[in-house]
Each structure stands twice: as structure tokens, then as C-alpha cells.
Amino acid sequence: MPQYHVEARWDPEAAVWVSISDVPGLVIETATLAEFEALMRALVPEMLADHGVAGAVSVQWNAQGAFEVAA
């Protein structure tokens, strides 16, 4: 089964989650992780189909962010 990867990475300057992915054509920028996941679930099948991928595939995704605090 083909496997694809999507990462949601926080961009502190733009204050959005942005996608880094090997899914052809996938570009996502959202304010929340919930929005990111919803959009990813909607767009990944569409992007794969547009690029000739058919059948079941595995999509692994994760989120990475960081923030500073004063203690």
C-alpha cells in the first residue's frame, strides 16, 4: 500500500499551520489544527486522484510547533 506523509508545522510569523508533504499539489495554511486536519482529510484524496493515484493509500500525519514562555 502506498504511503504518504503530511506535517503541520507552526509558522509563528504568519500565525498559521502550514503543510509540508509528499502529496502532490497539497498546500494547506490554517489558523487551527482542527481546521488543518479537516482540510487535509478533504484535500488529500482529491490531490492524489488528480495525480493518477487510485485505490487505498496510507497517510501518516503529525504536527510540530514550539512556543516560548516566561517562568
C-alpha positions in Angstrom: 0.0 0.0 0.0 1.4 3.4 -1.0 2.2 5.7 2.0 2.2 9.5 2.1 3.2 11.9 4.8 1.8 15.3 5.8 3.2 17.5 8.5 1.5 20.5 10.0 4.3 23.0 11.0 3.5 26.1 13.0 4.7 29.4 11.4 4.9 31.9 14.3 5.4 34.9 12.0 2.3 34.2 10.0 0.4 32.6 12.9 -0.7 29.7 10.8 -0.2 26.0 10.5 1.4 25.2 7.1 1.7 21.8 5.3 4.9 20.1 4.4 4.0 17.0 2.4 4.9 14.5 -0.3 1.2 14.6 -1.5 1.5 16.2 -5.0 -0.2 19.6 -5.0 -1.2 19.7 -1.4 -0.8 23.2 0.2 -2.6 24.0 3.4 -2.4 27.1 5.7 -4.9 27.3 8.6 -5.2 29.1 11.9 -6.0 25.9 13.9 -5.0 22.2 13.9 -8.7 21.3 13.7 -9.1 23.3 10.5 -5.8 21.8 9.2 -7.0 18.2 9.8 -10.4 18.8 8.3 -8.9 20.4 5.2 -6.2 17.7 4.9 -8.8 15.0 5.0 -10.8 16.7 2.3 -7.9 17.7 0.0 -5.6 14.6 0.2 -7.9 12.2 -1.7 -8.6 15.0 -4.3 -4.9 15.8 -4.8 -4.0 12.1 -5.1 -6.8 11.4 -7.6 -5.7 14.5 -9.7 -2.3 12.9 -9.9 -3.5 9.5 -11.0 -3.3 7.7 -7.7 -6.1 5.2 -7.3 -7.1 2.8 -4.5 -6.2 2.7 -0.9 -3.2 4.6 0.5 -1.9 5.2 4.0 -1.5 8.8 5.1 0.7 9.5 8.2 0.5 13.0 9.6 1.9 14.8 12.6 2.1 18.4 13.9 5.1 20.2 15.1 5.2 23.6 16.9 7.0 25.5 19.5 6.4 28.4 21.8 8.3 30.4 24.4 7.2 31.0 28.0 8.5 33.0 30.9 8.7 31.2 34.1 
